[in-house]
Amino acid sequence: MNGAKPVKTPLPDTLQLKILNGDPMDDPHLYRQVIGSLQYACLTRPDIAYVVNKLCKYMSNPTTTHWQSYKRVLLYFKEIVNQGLFFFPSSTI
């Protein structure tokens, strides 16, 4: 995915994820692993929490459409890699 173009949003507005979208994945264990990694990333990137919640719903029966949605989240990370919240120490709380 190094040559892929970054995207501005983690999921398109028009995408409707459903249980039977796409073909069943050959290795659902891989999907579970990568979604688990995204859950961990939610601790520092709350902007992906909604998308990860949506993708978690299909962990028992992931399809190729769900996998493509995961890849789009990675492209979103590519776009926002240099963005974040910075907290500076201050004497007043």
N, C-alpha and C positions, 0 to 999 in steps of 0.2 A: 504494500500500500504506500510505499515511499513516493511513487510517481503520481499518486492520486491527488485530485484537487480537493482542498479543504472546503468544508461547508459551514455556513453561518448558524445553522440550527441543528440540534441533535436528531430531530425527526421532522419530516415534512408535515405540513398542516393537513394535507389531504390523505395521508396514509391511515387506513383503518386496520389495525392488527386484529386478527381473529384466529381462532383455534385451527381452522382448516385452510388458512392461507398458505399456498405453496405446497411443495412436496416434503414429506417427512425427511429429517436429516439422517444421514447414515450413522453418525456418531453423536447421539444426544448428550453424552457425557462431556464432550468438548464444549457444547453450548452452556452446560451448567457451570463448568469451570470459568469460562470467560464472563458469564453474568455474575458469578461470585466475585470476580475481580472488579467488575463495575460497582458492585455493592460496596466494596471496600473504598473505591475511589469517591463514592458519595460523601464520605466523611470530610473530604477536603474540597469537593466540587459539588455543592448543593444544587447547582443549575442542571445537573443531569438526574436528579432524584426522581422526577416524574417519569422520565423515559425508562430508567432502570426498573421502576415499579411496574411499568407496562410490560417490559420484556421478561420480568420474573414470573408473570402469570402463565407463561408458556414453557416453563422449565420441564414439565412432565412430558410434553409432546412438541418439541420445537420443530419448526419447518424452515425451509430455505428462505422464506420471506422474513422470518424472525432473525435469521442469521444475517441477512442483508441489512436489517435495521441495526443490528449490533455493529456492523461495519461502518454504518453511517455515524454512529456515536464516536467511533475511532477517528473518522474524518473531522468530526467536530472538535475532538481533542487536538487534532493537528492545527486547527484554526486558532484555538484559544491557549496554546501552549505557553505563550508569554504574557497571559493575562491572569490576574488574581487579585486577591485582597491583601493589602499590606497593613499590618498593625505596628504602630510605633509606640515605644514606651513613653509614658508621660507621667508627670508628677501629680496630676489631678485625676482622680477617678470619679 
